[in-house]
Amino acid sequence: MLWFLLAVALFYFFIIPDNFLLFCPLYKTTGIQCPGCGSQRAFHQLLHGNLMGALQQNLLLLLGIIALVYHYGIKAVNRWFGKNFKSVFSHRNALWWGIGLAILFMIVRNLSWYPLNP
C-alpha cells in the first residue's frame, strides 16, 4: 500500500497538470464544479511545496488530507502505545458530516463571488 501511495505521489510530482490530468465530467457537461474539481492540480501544487496554490485549487482536498492524517495518526498511537484515544471521525455521524461539508463546499464554490475557483 505504501509503495502504491509513493508511486502516485511521484507520478503527480513529475507530470505537467495542464497537459495530462483527467477532466471532471460534471464540469465538462454542466459547468458546475464538483467538490473534487481542482484536486489533482492541488495535489500537484502541494507536492511542489506551493501551499497557497494548492489552497486556491481545492481547499477541501487539503482539509481532507489533514483529517486523514489526524485519524490514522490516532489509530497508530493507539496501536503502538496501547492507548485508547478516540478520533472525532470515529463517531457514527462523521460520514454524514463529511458528505454535508462536501455538498456545502460545492454550493459555495459555484457562487460567482467565491474566490477559490480553480
N, C-alpha and C positions, 0 to 999 in steps of 0.2 A: 504494500500500500504506500509506504514511504517513497519507494522508487517511482511509483506512478506519479505522485504529487511533485517530486523533483523533476521528472520528465516534463510534466505540464508547465511547471514554472520556467524551466529552460526554454521550452517552446515559445511561451509568451514573452520571454525576455528578448529573444532574437528576431521575432517577426516584426514586420512593419504593419501597424494596425490598419492603415488606410488601404492597403493592397490585398490583405489576406483574410481578415476576420469575417466571420459569418454575419449575416444581416438578420434583423429581427423581422419575422413575417408579419407580426401585428403592425409594426411601424411602417413596413413597406406597403401594406394593403390599406391601412386606415389613417396613417399619420399620427396615431396615438402611441405615445411612448409607454411601454410596459415597465414594471419595476426593475426588470433586468437590463433594459436598454442602456448601453454605455458601460456595462460591467466588464466586458472584455477589454475595452480601452482603459478603463480604470485600473484593472489588474495589471495591464502592461505598464501604465504610469507608476503604479505602486512598486513594481519590480525594479523600476529605474530610479526609485527614491523620490519621485515627484509626488508628494502627498497632496499638495494643492490641486495638481492636475487630476489626480485620482478622485478627489472630492468633487471637482467640477463635473467629472464624467458620470459618477454614480455614488452618491452619499450612502445609499443603502448597502452597497457592497462592503464598504469599509466598516459600517456598523455590524454587518453580519459576520465579518472576519473577526472583529473584536469579541462578539458574542460567542463564536465557536471556540476561540482560544480560551476565553474565560470558562466556558462549560467543560471543555475537555481538560483544562488545567485543574479544575476542581476534582474531576474524576481521577486524574493522575495523582494528585496529592492524596486523595482518599486511598487509592490502591497502594502507593509506595510507603505511606507513613501510617496506614491503618486508622486514619481519621474518618469522621462521618459528617463532613461538611455537605450542606445542601446547596445545589445550584438553583438560582431563580428560574432557570429554564427546565428544571425537573418538575415543575408544577404542572398539573393536568391541563390547565388552560393556557399554557405557554404557546402552544401551536396556534391557538385561535388568536392570541395577542399578536403573534408574528404575521399571520395572514391579514389581520386588520391593519397592522402597520404598513404592510406592503400595498394594500388597497389604498390607504390614505396617502402614501408616498406617490402612488400612480396618479391619483387625482390632483394632488398639489403640484406635481412636476409638469402636468399638462396645462396648468393655468398659464396665461400669457405673461404674467409678471414674475413667474418663478425664475430665479437666476441660475439654477443648476442644471439647465437642459443640456444634454450632450450635443 
